[in-house]
Amino acid sequence: MFEGLNWRAAARRSAIVIGIYIALFYVLGVAFPQTFGLGDRAEITGLLINAVVFFFVFTFVYAFVERNKNRRIEQAKKNQSAKPARPEGDPEVSSALKGRPNPNTSRRKNRRKR
C-alpha cells in the first residue's frame, strides 16, 4: 500500500501549502485584529498545532495523489505504445472530402443556432 510513494515531493508541496496557511492567518490577523487576531499565546499555539496536523495530513494525501498520477501516466504510455501505428497512406491520394464542408451537417440547423 505504501510502495512507490514519493514522500519528499509530497512533504515539499505540503510545506508550501502550510506556509501559505500561516501567512494568510498572519495577514488576516494584521488586517482584522478583532476577528483573526493572534493576540495571546494560546491562539498562536493552536494555530501552530493545526499547521502541524495539516502538514502530516496533506503530506499523506499528496503522496497518494502523486503516486496515482504517475500510475495513470505510465498506464497511458503503455497503452499508447501497445497500439499499432496508423498506416501511412499515399500522401498524393487524398480523400474526396478533404478541405470541403462536412456533407452530413444541416446548414439550416446551423443558421438556426446563430
Secondary structure, 3 states (H helix, E strand, C coil): CCCCCCHHHHHHHHHHHHHHHHHHHHHHHHHCHHHHCCCCHHHHHHHHHHHHHHHHHHHHHHHHHHHHHHHHHHHHHHHHHHCCCCCCCCCCCCCCCCCCCCCCCCHHHHHHHC
